[in-house]
Amino acid sequence: MSRSSHRAVGTRSHTGCAGVPAGLPKETREAAGLAPSLFVALLFLAAGATVAGEPDQTGLGHEATSEELSAAGYTVFPDGKGLPEGRGTAREGKAVYQQFCAACHGRNAQGEDAAALVGGRGSLTSERPRKTVESYWPYTTTLWDYVRRSMPYEAPGSLTNDEIYAVVAHLLNLMGLVGENDVLDQESLPTIEMPNRDGFVPDDRPDTQ
Ligand code: HEC
C-alpha cells in the first residue's frame, strides 16, 4: 500500500516535470498551467525558432571571426612554408618562457606537471627511451607550429609571432642548437636541424581502410 502510493506520488510529479520544466519560474508555469502540453508545444516551437535564427541562447562563446578561422587553419610545413614574419632570440625568449611556460614544463623545460621539452637525446633506442621535443621531434618548424596552435595550454593563440620565435629560440638554446643571440625568423628557423631529423623511416605498409 505505502509502496503503491509512493509510486503514485512519484508518477504525478514526474508528469509535472514532463509537462513543464521544473526550472522555470513558478509564475511562468502557472500562467501556462491550464494546458501544460500546449505550453510544452510552444516551448518546442520557441526552441526551434531560436535554433533557426539566433543561436546565442546560452550567452556563451561567439561566432568565429574570419581571423580566428584562418589562425586555426594555419599550418607550418617542415621546410618553413607557412611561417609568418617575425623574429626572436633565445635571450628574449627566456622571459617569455618563464612567464608563460615554466609553471607547467619546469624552469629549465625539464618537465614538471607537463612533459619535459628538452633532454633524452639519444635515448630512443635505449632501454628507457625518453621522448621529448629534443630527442624525438624531427623539425624545428613543427615546434613553432605546435606552440602557436596550442600553447600556453590555458590560453592558446595568445602569444605574438615574435614571442613564439623567441620562446622557440630559448628551447633550442637549451638543447644547444642555437646561441643566445641568434635571430630566429622565417628564413633561419627551418635551417636548424633537430637531432632526430633522420630518425624516421617511411611507413611502406599498405594502407588499411
Ligand atoms: C598550464 C600548463 C601548461 C603551460 C602553461 C604550457 N604548457 Fe605546454 N603542455 C602542457 C600539456 C598538458 C601538454 C600536453 C598536451 C597534450 O598532449 O595534448 C603540453 C605540451 C607541450 C608541448 C608538446 C610536448 C610533446 O613532447 O608532445 C610543447 C612543445 C609545449 N607544451 C610547449 C609549451 C610552451 C612553449 C609553453 C609556453 C608558451 C607551454 N607549453 C605552456 C601544459 C602546459
Residues whose N, C-alpha, C, O or C-beta is under 5 A from the ligand:
A	BS01	HEC	F100 C101 C104 A114 A115 A116 K131 T132 V133 V147 M151 P152 Y153 E154 V167
